[in-house]
Every structure is written in C-alpha cells, then in structure tokens.
C-alpha cells in the first residue's frame, strides 16, 4: 500500500521491487504470483516464495512488542483494535494459518514507533529497525531457504486515523509472506494496492492469494521457482 515498505532479511539478498504494475484485471494465477513472488503478468518471479513452517502455522503468535510513549490512550486503542481486526480477518479465511495474540516473544512483532513517515527510525531498541527508513509502515522478514523464521513490523504513530486498521492488516499479511503490492486502476480497492490504505477486509483475490499461499487444496499448485 502507499508509503509502506517490505524488506527481506536474507543472507546475500537484495531488496527487490515493492510493487508490480498491473494495467488491468488479471486472473488468479497472475495476481497470486504478483503478490507472492513479484512476477509481472506472464513473467518470472523477482522474489523467493516465503512461508512460515508447518509446525508453527496452527499457533503463529503476533503482538504489540513495543509502543511509543508519545501515543495517546485513544490512539493506542486504534492500533489495538486494528491488530485484533487483522488477526480476525486472517483466521476467518481458514487457510491453515491461525494467529494468536500474545505479548511476549512473538513470531510477528509489531512496533508502533514515534518516527514520522519519511524519516529514519532511531532509538527503537530493535537492531533491524534502527537506521532504516520508515515511509509509513515497514515489514522485514527473517527467512532462509524459503522458510520464514521471524517477522518485524514497524508502523508510524503518526499514521492517519482512518488508515491504521488497513496498514496493520496489510503488514500482517505481508508478514505471512505476500510481500509485494500491485499498482493499477483495477486494484485500487485491493489490500495490496500501492496507491491507497483503506481496505480492512480480506476478500476477492486478496483472500484467494493468502489461501493459495498456505492451502494447496484451494487452487492449482504454483511452482516454487520460475
């Protein structure tokens, strides 16, 4: 989505493009490959396919690992509610992924930071976040051989009120391995739209992509490499 950034913390891996240009509606295969491996329609993958290991999927933990003291109580409630909504949306799909809200030692750690959008994060206490640019939200995955081991999410405390739930939903979904946005007029109402932050439900091709990523029974197998 607009002003979000996804990064891979992979040995010897460069950060790939963050969105795929989609001039018009595409079929499910093309959409899935766009968001899962940054493939242009009909093209090759530009990122690896990344998934959480099977042994963690039934109880993948997510939580607010840190919250800046600059956040007012009413603002914190918006982030809390947005995170709960994201967890409920993912769990409702029945993909084989089950998110559980925890507070300590979580698999997907969400940090609400004081850094304004467009600035470099400082003093978060998280080595992989400090020194990194924060457009508005950022997700970084630690992965090896296609297997995700840890996800770090940072969201600016200065996100607009109406965008918070959408930002958190997309960041959580990106934290599950769907790391790339799409850009095109047909997908302005997609969670993966590069140009907006307004979607708070997993529906249509957005839902299809997450289902396919973790449940092979919902669609044809997609090659791990191309």
N, C-alpha and C positions, 0 to 999 in steps of 0.2 A: 504494500500500500504506500501512498505518498509519504515520503520522508521517513521510511523505515529502511533498515539495513540488515542483511543477513550475511554472516561470515562463517566460514568453515575453519575450525582449528585443527587442521590435518597436517601431519608431517609432510613438508615439502610441497604443500598445495597452495596455489594462488587463489585469491578471491575471484570468483567468476562473475559474469554479468548478473545483475539483480532483477532483470525483467526480460520478457520475451515479447516482441512486437507481434500482435495478432490482428491482422487487418479486418477480419470478420469472424463470424461464428465458426468454430472448428468442432470436429467430432470428439468423442470422449477419449479416444486414444491420444490424439494430438494434445488435448488440454492436459491430460494427466502427465504426459511426457514433458510438457512445458513447465509445469509447476514442480515436478519431481526431479527432473534432471536438466532443466533449462534448454530443452530441444526446441528449435524453431519448427513450425509445422512442416513435416516431411524431412526434417533434418536430424543430425546426430546430437547426442547428449553432450552438454558442455560442463556438467557437474556429475559426480557419482550419485547413485541411488543410496540413500541413507535411511536406516530403520533402527528402531530400538530392538534389542534382542528379545526373543520369545519369552524367556524366563522372567522378564520384567514387565511385560505388556499387561498382565492382569492386575497389576497394582503399581502403576507408574505414579510417583509422587510429585506434586507440584505445590509451591507455596511462595508467599512473600518472604524472601530471605532477608531483605532489608528495605526500610522505608525512611526517606529523608525526614529529619525533624522539621523541615520547612513546610511539610504538608499539614494543612488544617484538618480537623476531625472530619468535616463534611467531605473534603476531598478524598481522604483515606477511605471513607465508605464507598465512594465511587469506584476506587481501584479494587476494593474487596469484592463489591458486587460484580464488577466486570470480570474478575478472575473466577468467581463462582459461576457466572454465566458461561464462560469459556469451557470450564470443566463439564458443566451440564450438557452443553452442545456436543462436545466430543463423545461423552459417554452415551448420549441418546442415539448415536449412529450405529452402535453395535458392531464396531469394526474389529473387535478383539483387543482394542486398547481400552483400558479402564484407568482413568485418572483419579487419584485420591489426594485430597487437600491435606497437607501436613505443614509443619512449620520448621522442622529441623532436618538437616541432612537430606534435602530433597533432590530428586533426579532433575527436575526442571525448576531452577531457581530464578525467581522474578525479583528484580531490584528496581525500586522507584527512586530515582536519583534527582538531585537538585539541578543538575546540569541543564541549561536552556538548550532548546533544539539548535543544531548547527554548531555546537561547541564541543570541545574535548572534555571527556569525563576526568575528574580529579577527585582524589580522596574518597573513593567508594569503598576502599578496602578489599576490592576484588582485582587481582592482578590482571585478568584478561579483559577487564573493563577500563581500568585507569589507563589513560593515554589514548583511548580510542574515541573517534568521532561519534557523537550521538545526534543523528539527524532528527529523530523524534523517538523512535524505538529501535532496538538492536537485539538480534539474537545470534549467539555464537554456539556452535555445536562442537563438542569434542568427540571425534569418531575415528575409527580405524577399521580398514577393510570393510567398509560399508555399514558398520555397526556403531550406533550412537551410544556413547557412554555417559554423557553429561550435556545439559543444555543450560546456557546462561542467557537471561533476558534482562535488558535494561530499558526502562521507559521513563521519559522525562516527566517530572512532577508538573511541568508547565503545559502538558497536553491539554487540549481544549476539552471541556466537559463532555460534549456530545461525541467525542472521538474515543474516549477512554475504553469503553467496552469493546469497540471494534478493534482497536490496537491490540488489546490483550488477547482477543480471540485469534487474530492473525498470528501474533507472536507465538502463542501456544501451538497452533497448527504448524507453523514453521519449525518449532521445536520438536515436532514429531517427524520431521524430515522433508516436508514440502517447502523448499527454501526459496522458490523463485516466483515473482509476480508476473502478471501479464499486462500488456498495455494495448488497448484498442477499444473503440466505441461500443462493441458488442459486450464488453465485460466490465463496464463501469459499475455494475451492481454486483460484481464478484468480490468475495473476500480477498482475492488475490489481485485486485485492480491496483495498478501502480499509481493511479491518479485520484484515489479517494479513501477515506476512512469512515465508513458509515454502516457497514454490514455487521450485524450481531447474531446472525443465524447461519448455520451450515445447511445449505440447500443446493439443489440442482447439481451442476458439475463440480461445485466446491465439495459437496458431500461425497459425490462419486469418487473424486480424486483421493480423499482420505480413506474411504472404504477400500478402494483398489490397492492402495499402498500397503494395507495390512491384512486384507481378507481376499485371497485369490479366488474364492468362490463367487464373488460378486462381479467378476468380469474376466476377460481373457488375460492370460499371463502376458506380462510385458517384459521383454528381455532386459537383463540387468546391465548389459552393455550394448552399445550400438556404434 
